[in-house]
Amino acid sequence: MNLKTVLGNCEDNSLSGIKWHALKQSIVKSLLSMGDATIAELSTDLQSSVPTVTKALNELLASGLVIDSGKISNSGGRRPSLYSIAPESAYFLGVEANRSSMSIGIQNVKNEFVSIDLNSSFILENSYESLLEFCKRINDFIDDSQVDRSLIIGACINLSGRINSKEGFSYNYFFDENRPLVEIISELIHLPVFLENDTRAMAFGEYSQGVVEGEQNIVFLNYSWGVGTGIVTNGKLYYGKSGYSGELGHWPTFDNNKLCHCGKSGCLETEASGWALVEQFKKALSEGKKSHISIDPHQSPMQMYHKIISGALIQEDNLCIDLITKQCENIGRILAGLINLINPELLVIGGDFSQLGDFVLLPIQSSLKKYSLGLVNRDVVLKKSILGRRAGVIGACYIIKNRVLFPEDA
Ligand SMILES: [Zn+2]
């Protein structure tokens, strides 16, 4: 008996068999939700007698799915045992791909990583060959992890761009107009698959295991090559009708006649993003501005982008910092509009640029204060992401766990 079989359909079709299976399912779900519990707590939670819960729990203990995790610490008297789900009874796979790398991790039931690989070099392209390579990497990772694939309950895949999570389509990468991408990937990696927008998964990672300390209304900014937000309201991710919410980078901001890669012009990203920074840096050099950072014309824009960020971070290069400060003022102005609109309690700055710390946080904070309503601004606390590059994979593992185990809440 493993988590999958207990959460699956009952094999005994008799009424008593179905009832017994349902009770064991309820015990397992309660333990997953509470972390650990005593028999008395389970009995109260499930409104079932102590002897009945004890009997069902003994079967789960005998199968190894539930473990005795020690005595409860209280004062005096006989201390009752605490029970929890065996950490290795099921696993959740989180995968993230961006333009130049991919990250994969496997978490157990306790949301502890048993295997993780961050930022392996990978070129994400909108082609079937790239998709095949992507899935091969995932399969190789699972094989190398020593985790029994049959115990992996599902995978959440994070991709950039427009993702319709409900229908399982990705519109910017691995696009197939005839079949949902989740179906194709599921066939290739032999697991149930959920598709998620990369920024939304990062937001949920910070919410679940990162900088968030109980706040329920959060805006997470992913300031990287592109710019996007993930929004959590009342403890749940906000998707909008089809899952396209949060596209802050395409907020119509400037009358600058600059084309954005989305097809529109004047989007926030045309002046404030990783790809805009590369253009701005090259232009500044061509106008005679001085910098410690040199650009090799043979380098890809992505390589230049990382070089400019590290120029600001490690060498504190004035030109790099000035350009980024200007970008942050623009981002802060648009974020001011966003917080006026939704009144969050926490704004988390994440993504590649967040490693610059105060060089990014201070100009954003200043611009937020300048442009947002005073009362709304006083409500919001600005913090830097603490998960950094792990945020997306952590978020993915939590998202697939919640989707499979608590679909009613997802
Ligand atoms: Zn755009």
Residues whose N, C-alpha, C, O or C-beta is under 5 A from the ligand:
A	BS01	ZN	G249 H250 C260 C262 K264 C267
